[in-house]
């Protein structure tokens, strides 16, 4: 993981050197109610964080190296008739809420505009109802 992750890891994240990137990512997803996986300096990640902060949620953000990005679980299939989704070449940023991949920025905004984001955040304990 990148140097940002090392900084984050010193804040209480455990790192097992024998853990594969895939195992580490799955563990981090299970340990945090809202987590964003990103690349450094990702403007879409910044927008995701701002949207969630406006609601009152401060997600865990992990910056991944290129080889670790391939270990991210796949996003859910887009709804019928939807345009755009996370491509297999660039699956970041990817947000997980309650251990489930919501997808990228477009999916997060769609969830918010549909009125389903806040109830989902309350359900996983990331926000008080």
N, CA, C and O atoms as CSV, one atom per row, in Angstrom:
chain,resi,resn,atom,element,x,y,z
A,1,UNK,N,N,0.841,-1.176,0.000
A,1,UNK,CA,C,0.000,0.000,0.000
A,1,UNK,C,C,0.885,1.237,0.000
A,1,UNK,O,O,2.056,1.172,0.373
A,2,UNK,N,N,0.336,2.330,-0.408
A,2,UNK,CA,C,1.115,3.544,-0.557
A,2,UNK,C,C,1.441,4.150,0.792
A,2,UNK,O,O,0.992,3.677,1.836
A,3,UNK,N,N,2.240,5.216,0.745
A,3,UNK,CA,C,2.659,5.864,1.983
A,3,UNK,C,C,1.478,6.393,2.779
A,3,UNK,O,O,1.533,6.432,4.008
A,4,UNK,N,N,0.402,6.804,2.098
A,4,UNK,CA,C,-0.782,7.275,2.819
A,4,UNK,C,C,-1.338,6.151,3.678
A,4,UNK,O,O,-1.768,6.376,4.809
A,5,UNK,N,N,-1.327,4.933,3.130
A,5,UNK,CA,C,-1.816,3.803,3.900
A,5,UNK,C,C,-0.934,3.566,5.113
A,5,UNK,O,O,-1.428,3.207,6.182
A,6,UNK,N,N,0.382,3.768,4.951
A,6,UNK,CA,C,1.279,3.596,6.087
A,6,UNK,C,C,0.928,4.596,7.176
A,6,UNK,O,O,0.965,4.264,8.361
A,7,UNK,N,N,0.586,5.822,6.783
A,7,UNK,CA,C,0.173,6.827,7.753
A,7,UNK,C,C,-1.109,6.387,8.441
A,7,UNK,O,O,-1.239,6.487,9.661
A,8,UNK,N,N,-2.062,5.896,7.640
A,8,UNK,CA,C,-3.325,5.422,8.190
A,8,UNK,C,C,-3.076,4.236,9.109
A,8,UNK,O,O,-3.702,4.120,10.163
A,9,UNK,N,N,-2.151,3.347,8.707
A,9,UNK,CA,C,-1.915,2.157,9.514
A,9,UNK,C,C,-1.362,2.508,10.886
A,9,UNK,O,O,-1.601,1.784,11.852
A,10,UNK,N,N,-0.633,3.600,10.983
A,10,UNK,CA,C,-0.103,3.972,12.286
A,10,UNK,C,C,-1.204,4.485,13.214
A,10,UNK,O,O,-0.992,4.629,14.418
A,11,UNK,N,N,-2.379,4.760,12.645
A,11,UNK,CA,C,-3.502,5.257,13.434
A,11,UNK,C,C,-4.334,4.109,13.998
A,11,UNK,O,O,-5.436,4.343,14.494
A,12,UNK,N,N,-3.838,2.886,13.933
A,12,UNK,CA,C,-4.545,1.787,14.563
A,12,UNK,C,C,-4.961,0.668,13.635
A,12,UNK,O,O,-5.577,-0.296,14.090
A,13,UNK,N,N,-4.652,0.755,12.355
A,13,UNK,CA,C,-4.965,-0.336,11.451
A,13,UNK,C,C,-3.898,-1.395,11.600
A,13,UNK,O,O,-2.708,-1.084,11.649
A,14,UNK,N,N,-4.315,-2.635,11.673
A,14,UNK,CA,C,-3.318,-3.689,11.771
A,14,UNK,C,C,-2.906,-4.124,10.374
A,14,UNK,O,O,-3.737,-4.218,9.470
A,15,UNK,N,N,-1.636,-4.383,10.210
A,15,UNK,CA,C,-1.131,-4.859,8.934
A,15,UNK,C,C,-0.380,-6.150,9.185
A,15,UNK,O,O,0.563,-6.192,9.976
A,16,UNK,N,N,-0.799,-7.188,8.515
A,16,UNK,CA,C,-0.152,-8.480,8.596
A,16,UNK,C,C,0.626,-8.659,7.301
A,16,UNK,O,O,0.034,-8.794,6.230
A,17,UNK,N,N,1.933,-8.659,7.395
A,17,UNK,CA,C,2.773,-8.731,6.202
A,17,UNK,C,C,2.533,-10.005,5.387
A,17,UNK,O,O,2.807,-10.026,4.187
A,18,UNK,N,N,2.033,-11.049,6.011
A,18,UNK,CA,C,1.777,-12.289,5.289
A,18,UNK,C,C,0.418,-12.288,4.607
A,18,UNK,O,O,0.106,-13.204,3.846
A,19,UNK,N,N,-0.388,-11.277,4.869
A,19,UNK,CA,C,-1.718,-11.152,4.285
A,19,UNK,C,C,-1.581,-10.694,2.828
A,19,UNK,O,O,-0.816,-9.776,2.532
A,20,UNK,N,N,-2.318,-11.331,1.930
A,20,UNK,CA,C,-2.293,-10.887,0.536
A,20,UNK,C,C,-3.073,-9.585,0.423
A,20,UNK,O,O,-3.834,-9.225,1.321
A,21,UNK,N,N,-2.879,-8.887,-0.682
A,21,UNK,CA,C,-3.612,-7.632,-0.902
A,21,UNK,C,C,-5.115,-7.890,-0.867
A,21,UNK,O,O,-5.867,-7.106,-0.287
A,22,UNK,N,N,-5.546,-8.971,-1.477
A,22,UNK,CA,C,-6.977,-9.307,-1.497
A,22,UNK,C,C,-7.502,-9.561,-0.084
A,22,UNK,O,O,-8.572,-9.071,0.276
A,23,UNK,N,N,-6.757,-10.322,0.716
A,23,UNK,CA,C,-7.176,-10.602,2.097
A,23,UNK,C,C,-7.227,-9.319,2.924
A,23,UNK,O,O,-8.155,-9.120,3.708
A,24,UNK,N,N,-6.235,-8.452,2.752
A,24,UNK,CA,C,-6.184,-7.187,3.488
A,24,UNK,C,C,-7.371,-6.302,3.127
A,24,UNK,O,O,-7.999,-5.707,4.002
A,25,UNK,N,N,-7.675,-6.217,1.829
A,25,UNK,CA,C,-8.806,-5.403,1.373
A,25,UNK,C,C,-10.112,-5.944,1.938
A,25,UNK,O,O,-10.933,-5.177,2.439
A,26,UNK,N,N,-10.310,-7.246,1.862
A,26,UNK,CA,C,-11.547,-7.842,2.403
A,26,UNK,C,C,-11.654,-7.612,3.914
A,26,UNK,O,O,-12.746,-7.355,4.422
A,27,UNK,N,N,-10.537,-7.700,4.632
A,27,UNK,CA,C,-10.557,-7.462,6.080
A,27,UNK,C,C,-10.914,-6.007,6.368
A,27,UNK,O,O,-11.742,-5.730,7.235
A,28,UNK,N,N,-10.296,-5.083,5.650
A,28,UNK,CA,C,-10.589,-3.670,5.862
A,28,UNK,C,C,-12.053,-3.352,5.569
A,28,UNK,O,O,-12.677,-2.564,6.280
A,29,UNK,N,N,-12.598,-3.969,4.518
A,29,UNK,CA,C,-14.013,-3.767,4.184
A,29,UNK,C,C,-14.889,-4.235,5.334
A,29,UNK,O,O,-15.870,-3.575,5.677
A,30,UNK,N,N,-14.545,-5.364,5.930
A,30,UNK,CA,C,-15.367,-5.908,7.021
A,30,UNK,C,C,-15.212,-5.119,8.316
A,30,UNK,O,O,-16.111,-5.141,9.156
A,31,UNK,N,N,-14.091,-4.422,8.495
A,31,UNK,CA,C,-13.824,-3.699,9.740
A,31,UNK,C,C,-14.383,-2.279,9.779
A,31,UNK,O,O,-14.462,-1.683,10.853
A,32,UNK,N,N,-14.774,-1.724,8.626
A,32,UNK,CA,C,-15.195,-0.323,8.577
A,32,UNK,C,C,-16.567,-0.189,7.932
A,32,UNK,O,O,-16.809,-0.749,6.862
A,33,UNK,N,N,-17.473,0.557,8.584
A,33,UNK,CA,C,-18.819,0.682,8.019
A,33,UNK,C,C,-18.839,1.419,6.683
A,33,UNK,O,O,-19.661,1.104,5.823
A,34,UNK,N,N,-17.953,2.391,6.492
A,34,UNK,CA,C,-17.856,3.112,5.215
A,34,UNK,C,C,-16.376,3.256,4.883
A,34,UNK,O,O,-15.612,3.855,5.639
A,35,UNK,N,N,-15.988,2.701,3.749
A,35,UNK,CA,C,-14.592,2.749,3.342
A,35,UNK,C,C,-14.512,3.031,1.849
A,35,UNK,O,O,-15.268,2.475,1.052
A,36,UNK,N,N,-13.584,3.901,1.490
A,36,UNK,CA,C,-13.353,4.241,0.090
A,36,UNK,C,C,-11.948,3.793,-0.276
A,36,UNK,O,O,-10.985,4.090,0.430
A,37,UNK,N,N,-11.843,3.072,-1.389
A,37,UNK,CA,C,-10.544,2.702,-1.931
A,37,UNK,C,C,-10.282,3.609,-3.116
A,37,UNK,O,O,-11.135,3.765,-3.989
A,38,UNK,N,N,-9.098,4.207,-3.143
A,38,UNK,CA,C,-8.804,5.235,-4.120
A,38,UNK,C,C,-7.351,5.159,-4.560
A,38,UNK,O,O,-6.554,4.380,-4.037
A,39,UNK,N,N,-7.039,5.987,-5.528
A,39,UNK,CA,C,-5.661,6.264,-5.916
A,39,UNK,C,C,-5.308,7.620,-5.324
A,39,UNK,O,O,-6.200,8.407,-5.006
A,40,UNK,N,N,-4.037,7.900,-5.175
A,40,UNK,CA,C,-3.651,9.200,-4.627
A,40,UNK,C,C,-4.109,10.315,-5.567
A,40,UNK,O,O,-4.126,10.152,-6.787
A,41,UNK,N,N,-4.469,11.423,-4.986
A,41,UNK,CA,C,-4.905,12.617,-5.722
A,41,UNK,C,C,-6.104,12.364,-6.628
A,41,UNK,O,O,-6.192,12.953,-7.706
A,42,UNK,N,N,-7.007,11.518,-6.223
A,42,UNK,CA,C,-8.194,11.215,-7.026
A,42,UNK,C,C,-9.272,12.253,-6.728
A,42,UNK,O,O,-9.772,12.332,-5.606
A,43,UNK,N,N,-9.628,13.047,-7.735
A,43,UNK,CA,C,-10.624,14.101,-7.506
A,43,UNK,C,C,-12.004,13.515,-7.230
A,43,UNK,O,O,-12.776,14.116,-6.483
A,44,UNK,N,N,-12.340,12.364,-7.807
A,44,UNK,CA,C,-13.646,11.752,-7.548
A,44,UNK,C,C,-13.743,11.284,-6.096
A,44,UNK,O,O,-14.812,11.355,-5.489
A,45,UNK,N,N,-12.637,10.811,-5.545
A,45,UNK,CA,C,-12.601,10.423,-4.142
A,45,UNK,C,C,-12.853,11.648,-3.260
A,45,UNK,O,O,-13.568,11.567,-2.261
A,46,UNK,N,N,-12.265,12.767,-3.634
A,46,UNK,CA,C,-12.465,14.011,-2.891
A,46,UNK,C,C,-13.954,14.381,-2.878
A,46,UNK,O,O,-14.479,14.778,-1.837
A,47,UNK,N,N,-14.628,14.256,-4.006
A,47,UNK,CA,C,-16.055,14.563,-4.090
A,47,UNK,C,C,-16.860,13.579,-3.229
A,47,UNK,O,O,-17.807,13.981,-2.553
A,48,UNK,N,N,-16.487,12.294,-3.253
A,48,UNK,CA,C,-17.155,11.303,-2.410
A,48,UNK,C,C,-17.044,11.689,-0.936
A,48,UNK,O,O,-18.032,11.669,-0.202
A,49,UNK,N,N,-15.830,12.040,-0.514
A,49,UNK,CA,C,-15.611,12.418,0.888
A,49,UNK,C,C,-16.426,13.646,1.250
A,49,UNK,O,O,-16.997,13.706,2.339
A,50,UNK,N,N,-16.493,14.630,0.354
A,50,UNK,CA,C,-17.262,15.853,0.616
A,50,UNK,C,C,-18.756,15.537,0.744
A,50,UNK,O,O,-19.424,16.054,1.640
A,51,UNK,N,N,-19.276,14.700,-0.141
A,51,UNK,CA,C,-20.689,14.322,-0.078
A,51,UNK,C,C,-20.993,13.633,1.244
A,51,UNK,O,O,-21.963,13.979,1.918
A,52,UNK,N,N,-20.175,12.669,1.615
A,52,UNK,CA,C,-20.404,11.937,2.860
A,52,UNK,C,C,-20.225,12.847,4.076
A,52,UNK,O,O,-20.984,12.738,5.039
A,53,UNK,N,N,-19.239,13.740,4.049
A,53,UNK,CA,C,-19.023,14.672,5.164
A,53,UNK,C,C,-20.210,15.620,5.319
A,53,UNK,O,O,-20.581,15.972,6.439
A,54,UNK,N,N,-20.804,16.030,4.208
A,54,UNK,CA,C,-21.982,16.897,4.257
A,54,UNK,C,C,-23.136,16.207,4.977
A,54,UNK,O,O,-23.924,16.852,5.669
A,55,UNK,N,N,-23.224,14.906,4.810
A,55,UNK,CA,C,-24.266,14.121,5.474
A,55,UNK,C,C,-23.908,13.880,6.937
A,55,UNK,O,O,-24.794,13.654,7.762
A,56,UNK,N,N,-22.615,13.927,7.265
A,56,UNK,CA,C,-22.160,13.697,8.633
A,56,UNK,C,C,-21.351,12.434,8.818
A,56,UNK,O,O,-21.152,11.981,9.945
A,57,UNK,N,N,-20.881,11.858,7.723
A,57,UNK,CA,C,-20.102,10.618,7.764
A,57,UNK,C,C,-18.682,10.912,7.296
A,57,UNK,O,O,-18.474,11.609,6.303
A,58,UNK,N,N,-17.720,10.377,8.015
A,58,UNK,CA,C,-16.318,10.537,7.640
A,58,UNK,C,C,-15.752,9.141,7.378
A,58,UNK,O,O,-15.377,8.429,8.309
A,59,UNK,N,N,-15.694,8.757,6.099
A,59,UNK,CA,C,-15.271,7.397,5.757
A,59,UNK,C,C,-13.786,7.177,5.949
A,59,UNK,O,O,-12.999,8.123,5.984
A,60,UNK,N,N,-13.422,5.933,6.072
A,60,UNK,CA,C,-12.020,5.540,6.029
A,60,UNK,C,C,-11.625,5.556,4.559
A,60,UNK,O,O,-12.350,5.029,3.715
A,61,UNK,N,N,-10.490,6.152,4.250
A,61,UNK,CA,C,-10.019,6.210,2.864
A,61,UNK,C,C,-8.669,5.508,2.790
A,61,UNK,O,O,-7.744,5.827,3.536
A,62,UNK,N,N,-8.576,4.555,1.882
A,62,UNK,CA,C,-7.345,3.796,1.685
A,62,UNK,C,C,-6.882,4.010,0.251
A,62,UNK,O,O,-7.632,3.774,-0.697
A,63,UNK,N,N,-5.652,4.455,0.103
A,63,UNK,CA,C,-5.073,4.603,-1.225
A,63,UNK,C,C,-4.342,3.314,-1.573
A,63,UNK,O,O,-3.535,2.806,-0.795
A,64,UNK,N,N,-4.642,2.802,-2.753
A,64,UNK,CA,C,-4.073,1.535,-3.190
A,64,UNK,C,C,-3.037,1.733,-4.282
A,64,UNK,O,O,-3.106,2.677,-5.069
A,65,UNK,N,N,-2.082,0.826,-4.310
A,65,UNK,CA,C,-1.126,0.759,-5.410
A,65,UNK,C,C,-1.825,0.087,-6.589
A,65,UNK,O,O,-2.863,-0.553,-6.419
A,66,UNK,N,N,-1.258,0.235,-7.774
A,66,UNK,CA,C,-1.857,-0.356,-8.973
A,66,UNK,C,C,-2.092,-1.862,-8.830
A,66,UNK,O,O,-3.141,-2.366,-9.231
A,67,UNK,N,N,-1.115,-2.586,-8.258
A,67,UNK,CA,C,-1.285,-4.041,-8.145
A,67,UNK,C,C,-2.361,-4.402,-7.121
A,67,UNK,O,O,-2.952,-5.478,-7.214
A,68,UNK,N,N,-2.626,-3.541,-6.159
A,68,UNK,CA,C,-3.660,-3.810,-5.160
A,68,UNK,C,C,-5.056,-3.508,-5.694
A,68,UNK,O,O,-6.032,-4.128,-5.269
A,69,UNK,N,N,-5.156,-2.562,-6.617
A,69,UNK,CA,C,-6.453,-2.194,-7.186
A,69,UNK,C,C,-7.107,-3.402,-7.853
A,69,UNK,O,O,-8.328,-3.551,-7.815
A,70,UNK,N,N,-6.306,-4.247,-8.453
A,70,UNK,CA,C,-6.835,-5.453,-9.098
A,70,UNK,C,C,-7.479,-6.401,-8.094
A,70,UNK,O,O,-8.258,-7.271,-8.484
A,71,UNK,N,N,-7.170,-6.251,-6.810
A,71,UNK,CA,C,-7.715,-7.129,-5.775
A,71,UNK,C,C,-9.060,-6.666,-5.238
A,71,UNK,O,O,-9.669,-7.361,-4.425
A,72,UNK,N,N,-9.539,-5.491,-5.683
A,72,UNK,CA,C,-10.841,-5.016,-5.213
A,72,UNK,C,C,-11.946,-5.943,-5.684
A,72,UNK,O,O,-11.921,-6.407,-6.824
A,73,UNK,N,N,-12.927,-6.223,-4.813
A,73,UNK,CA,C,-14.076,-7.015,-5.263
A,73,UNK,C,C,-14.816,-6.256,-6.359
A,73,UNK,O,O,-14.803,-5.025,-6.373
A,74,UNK,N,N,-15.458,-6.970,-7.274
A,74,UNK,CA,C,-16.156,-6.291,-8.368
A,74,UNK,C,C,-17.370,-5.515,-7.855
A,74,UNK,O,O,-17.981,-5.888,-6.853
A,75,UNK,N,N,-17.712,-4.422,-8.560
A,75,UNK,CA,C,-18.892,-3.655,-8.168
A,75,UNK,C,C,-20.159,-4.406,-8.546
A,75,UNK,O,O,-20.109,-5.341,-9.347
A,76,UNK,N,N,-21.297,-4.009,-7.978
A,76,UNK,CA,C,-22.549,-4.641,-8.367
A,76,UNK,C,C,-22.870,-4.285,-9.812
A,76,UNK,O,O,-22.409,-3.257,-10.309
A,77,UNK,N,N,-23.657,-5.123,-10.499
A,77,UNK,CA,C,-24.009,-4.782,-11.875
A,77,UNK,C,C,-24.873,-3.527,-11.898
A,77,UNK,O,O,-25.675,-3.311,-10.990
A,78,UNK,N,N,-24.714,-2.686,-12.946
A,78,UNK,CA,C,-25.528,-1.475,-13.001
A,78,UNK,C,C,-26.987,-1.826,-13.262
A,78,UNK,O,O,-27.280,-2.855,-13.871
A,79,UNK,N,N,-27.909,-0.972,-12.801
A,79,UNK,CA,C,-29.322,-1.228,-13.064
A,79,UNK,C,C,-29.594,-1.194,-14.564
A,79,UNK,O,O,-28.845,-0.578,-15.322
A,80,UNK,N,N,-30.660,-1.852,-14.984
A,80,UNK,CA,C,-31.014,-1.892,-16.398
A,80,UNK,C,C,-31.176,-0.477,-16.928
A,80,UNK,O,O,-31.848,0.357,-16.321
A,81,UNK,N,N,-30.554,-0.222,-18.062
A,81,UNK,CA,C,-30.664,1.082,-18.698
A,81,UNK,C,C,-29.698,2.121,-18.164
A,81,UNK,O,O,-29.693,3.251,-18.652
A,82,UNK,N,N,-28.880,1.777,-17.180
A,82,UNK,CA,C,-27.939,2.738,-16.606
A,82,UNK,C,C,-26.743,2.890,-17.538
A,82,UNK,O,O,-26.326,1.939,-18.200
A,83,UNK,N,N,-26.210,4.082,-17.575
A,83,UNK,CA,C,-25.026,4.348,-18.380
A,83,UNK,C,C,-23.830,4.473,-17.464
A,83,UNK,O,O,-23.911,5.091,-16.403
A,84,UNK,N,N,-22.737,3.895,-17.870
A,84,UNK,CA,C,-21.490,4.028,-17.122
A,84,UNK,C,C,-21.466,3.153,-15.887
A,84,UNK,O,O,-22.483,2.960,-15.220
A,85,UNK,N,N,-20.311,2.636,-15.599
A,85,UNK,CA,C,-20.074,1.859,-14.393
A,85,UNK,C,C,-18.579,1.839,-14.169
A,85,UNK,O,O,-17.817,2.378,-14.972
A,86,UNK,N,N,-18.162,1.230,-13.098
A,86,UNK,CA,C,-16.728,1.127,-12.844
A,86,UNK,C,C,-16.147,0.187,-13.891
A,86,UNK,O,O,-16.615,-0.940,-14.054
A,87,UNK,N,N,-15.139,0.651,-14.588
A,87,UNK,CA,C,-14.512,-0.203,-15.586
A,87,UNK,C,C,-13.518,-1.133,-14.901
A,87,UNK,O,O,-13.041,-0.853,-13.801
A,88,UNK,N,N,-13.219,-2.226,-15.557
A,88,UNK,CA,C,-12.273,-3.173,-14.968
A,88,UNK,C,C,-10.859,-2.593,-14.968
A,88,UNK,O,O,-10.015,-3.044,-14.194
A,89,UNK,N,N,-10.580,-1.591,-15.829
A,89,UNK,CA,C,-9.247,-0.992,-15.868
A,89,UNK,C,C,-9.053,0.023,-14.745
A,89,UNK,O,O,-7.937,0.184,-14.250
A,90,UNK,N,N,-10.115,0.708,-14.337
A,90,UNK,CA,C,-9.983,1.744,-13.329
A,90,UNK,C,C,-11.142,1.660,-12.339
A,90,UNK,O,O,-12.076,2.458,-12.414
A,91,UNK,N,N,-11.093,0.701,-11.410
A,91,UNK,CA,C,-12.208,0.516,-10.484
A,91,UNK,C,C,-12.200,1.477,-9.298
A,91,UNK,O,O,-12.961,1.274,-8.352
A,92,UNK,N,N,-11.372,2.507,-9.318
A,92,UNK,CA,C,-11.322,3.433,-8.186
A,92,UNK,C,C,-11.853,4.786,-8.610
A,92,UNK,O,O,-11.722,5.150,-9.779
A,93,UNK,N,N,-12.438,5.532,-7.718
A,93,UNK,CA,C,-12.661,5.155,-6.330
A,93,UNK,C,C,-13.832,4.185,-6.219
A,93,UNK,O,O,-14.761,4.210,-7.027
A,94,UNK,N,N,-13.767,3.354,-5.227
A,94,UNK,CA,C,-14.844,2.406,-4.946
A,94,UNK,C,C,-15.228,2.566,-3.479
A,94,UNK,O,O,-14.369,2.524,-2.598
A,95,UNK,N,N,-16.515,2.749,-3.222
A,95,UNK,CA,C,-16.990,2.915,-1.850
A,95,UNK,C,C,-17.758,1.660,-1.427
A,95,UNK,O,O,-18.547,1.101,-2.189
A,96,UNK,N,N,-17.499,1.240,-0.189
A,96,UNK,CA,C,-18.173,0.092,0.407
A,96,UNK,C,C,-18.911,0.582,1.636
A,96,UNK,O,O,-18.334,1.266,2.481
A,97,UNK,N,N,-20.182,0.235,1.741
A,97,UNK,CA,C,-20.991,0.597,2.898
A,97,UNK,C,C,-21.524,-0.689,3.505
A,97,UNK,O,O,-22.225,-1.455,2.844
A,98,UNK,N,N,-21.188,-0.920,4.763
A,98,UNK,CA,C,-21.628,-2.142,5.430
A,98,UNK,C,C,-21.109,-3.395,4.763
A,98,UNK,O,O,-21.790,-4.421,4.748
A,99,UNK,N,N,-19.904,-3.323,4.210
A,99,UNK,CA,C,-19.293,-4.492,3.586
A,99,UNK,C,C,-19.738,-4.749,2.158
A,99,UNK,O,O,-19.274,-5.701,1.531
A,100,UNK,N,N,-20.629,-3.918,1.632
A,100,UNK,CA,C,-21.147,-4.099,0.285
A,100,UNK,C,C,-20.635,-2.995,-0.633
A,100,UNK,O,O,-20.653,-1.818,-0.274
A,101,UNK,N,N,-20.185,-3.382,-1.804
A,101,UNK,CA,C,-19.697,-2.405,-2.762
A,101,UNK,C,C,-20.865,-1.616,-3.339
A,101,UNK,O,O,-21.771,-2.178,-3.955
A,102,UNK,N,N,-20.828,-0.311,-3.130
A,102,UNK,CA,C,-21.831,0.574,-3.707
A,102,UNK,C,C,-21.432,0.901,-5.141
A,102,UNK,O,O,-22.290,1.040,-6.012
A,103,UNK,N,N,-20.138,1.023,-5.382
A,103,UNK,CA,C,-19.627,1.360,-6.695
A,103,UNK,C,C,-18.791,2.608,-6.627
A,103,UNK,O,O,-18.122,2.863,-5.626
A,104,UNK,N,N,-18.823,3.392,-7.689
A,104,UNK,CA,C,-18.042,4.611,-7.762
A,104,UNK,C,C,-18.856,5.835,-7.408
A,104,UNK,O,O,-19.921,5.742,-6.798
A,105,UNK,N,N,-18.338,6.975,-7.799
A,105,UNK,CA,C,-18.969,8.254,-7.477
A,105,UNK,C,C,-20.380,8.338,-8.039
A,105,UNK,O,O,-21.302,8.763,-7.343
A,106,UNK,N,N,-20.551,7.938,-9.285
A,106,UNK,CA,C,-21.876,8.018,-9.911
A,106,UNK,C,C,-22.904,7.188,-9.137
A,106,UNK,O,O,-24.039,7.627,-8.948
A,107,UNK,N,N,-22.518,6.011,-8.698
A,107,UNK,CA,C,-23.429,5.151,-7.938
A,107,UNK,C,C,-23.757,5.747,-6.577
A,107,UNK,O,O,-24.894,5.667,-6.113
A,108,UNK,N,N,-22.743,6.352,-5.933
A,108,UNK,CA,C,-22.960,6.970,-4.625
A,108,UNK,C,C,-23.927,8.150,-4.744
A,108,UNK,O,O,-24.835,8.297,-3.926
A,109,UNK,N,N,-23.731,8.984,-5.757
A,109,UNK,CA,C,-24.619,10.132,-5.969
A,109,UNK,C,C,-26.026,9.648,-6.292
A,109,UNK,O,O,-26.998,10.207,-5.784
A,110,UNK,N,N,-26.155,8.624,-7.122
A,110,UNK,CA,C,-27.476,8.082,-7.460
A,110,UNK,C,C,-28.176,7.554,-6.217
A,110,UNK,O,O,-29.380,7.750,-6.050
A,111,UNK,N,N,-27.432,6.888,-5.348
A,111,UNK,CA,C,-27.998,6.367,-4.104
A,111,UNK,C,C,-28.486,7.519,-3.231
A,111,UNK,O,O,-29.546,7.427,-2.612
A,112,UNK,N,N,-27.721,8.594,-3.182
A,112,UNK,CA,C,-28.102,9.766,-2.394
A,112,UNK,C,C,-29.342,10.444,-2.985
A,112,UNK,O,O,-30.277,10.768,-2.252
A,113,UNK,N,N,-29.356,10.659,-4.293
A,113,UNK,CA,C,-30.484,11.330,-4.933
A,113,UNK,C,C,-31.778,10.520,-4.849
A,113,UNK,O,O,-32.871,11.086,-4.847
A,114,UNK,N,N,-31.649,9.204,-4.781
A,114,UNK,CA,C,-32.839,8.350,-4.670
A,114,UNK,C,C,-33.381,8.301,-3.244
A,114,UNK,O,O,-34.456,7.753,-3.001
A,115,UNK,N,N,-32.623,8.883,-2.293
A,115,UNK,CA,C,-33.066,8.880,-0.901
A,115,UNK,C,C,-32.688,7.629,-0.128
A,115,UNK,O,O,-33.161,7.430,0.991
A,116,UNK,N,N,-31.842,6.782,-0.707
A,116,UNK,CA,C,-31.480,5.524,-0.056
A,116,UNK,C,C,-30.146,5.559,0.678
A,116,UNK,O,O,-29.846,4.644,1.445
A,117,UNK,N,N,-29.341,6.591,0.462
A,117,UNK,CA,C,-28.012,6.636,1.075
A,117,UNK,C,C,-28.086,6.810,2.584
A,117,UNK,O,O,-27.473,6.034,3.317
A,118,UNK,N,N,-28.815,7.799,3.065
A,118,UNK,CA,C,-28.879,8.062,4.513
A,118,UNK,C,C,-29.424,6.849,5.268
A,118,UNK,O,O,-28.822,6.453,6.265
A,119,UNK,N,N,-30.553,6.230,4.835
A,119,UNK,CA,C,-31.020,5.039,5.553
A,119,UNK,C,C,-29.979,3.909,5.580
A,119,UNK,O,O,-29.852,3.199,6.578
A,120,UNK,N,N,-29.247,3.753,4.487
A,120,UNK,CA,C,-28.207,2.712,4.433
A,120,UNK,C,C,-27.100,3.025,5.435
A,120,UNK,O,O,-26.611,2.125,6.118
A,121,UNK,N,N,-26.699,4.304,5.528
A,121,UNK,CA,C,-25.657,4.705,6.471
A,121,UNK,C,C,-26.118,4.526,7.915
A,121,UNK,O,O,-25.330,4.137,8.777
A,122,UNK,N,N,-27.381,4.806,8.178
A,122,UNK,CA,C,-27.944,4.597,9.521
A,122,UNK,C,C,-27.951,3.104,9.835
A,122,UNK,O,O,-27.599,2.697,10.942
A,123,UNK,N,N,-28.347,2.301,8.871
A,123,UNK,CA,C,-28.427,0.845,9.052
A,123,UNK,C,C,-27.093,0.226,9.443
A,123,UNK,O,O,-27.061,-0.704,10.248
A,124,UNK,N,N,-25.992,0.725,8.888
A,124,UNK,CA,C,-24.672,0.145,9.182
A,124,UNK,C,C,-23.989,0.823,10.366
A,124,UNK,O,O,-22.867,0.465,10.724
A,125,UNK,N,N,-24.661,1.805,10.975
A,125,UNK,CA,C,-24.109,2.463,12.157
A,125,UNK,C,C,-23.123,3.566,11.870
A,125,UNK,O,O,-22.405,4.000,12.771
A,126,UNK,N,N,-23.069,4.036,10.621
A,126,UNK,CA,C,-22.141,5.119,10.274
A,126,UNK,C,C,-22.760,6.483,10.507
A,126,UNK,O,O,-22.075,7.503,10.438
A,127,UNK,N,N,-24.063,6.502,10.783
A,127,UNK,CA,C,-24.797,7.740,10.963
A,127,UNK,C,C,-25.938,7.467,11.935
A,127,UNK,O,O,-26.569,6.410,11.895
A,128,UNK,N,N,-26.188,8.427,12.797
A,128,UNK,CA,C,-27.310,8.280,13.729
A,128,UNK,C,C,-28.588,8.732,13.051
A,128,UNK,O,O,-28.606,9.751,12.361
A,129,UNK,N,N,-29.653,7.976,13.247
A,129,UNK,CA,C,-30.936,8.268,12.595
A,129,UNK,C,C,-31.768,9.310,13.225
A,129,UNK,O,O,-32.857,9.609,12.736
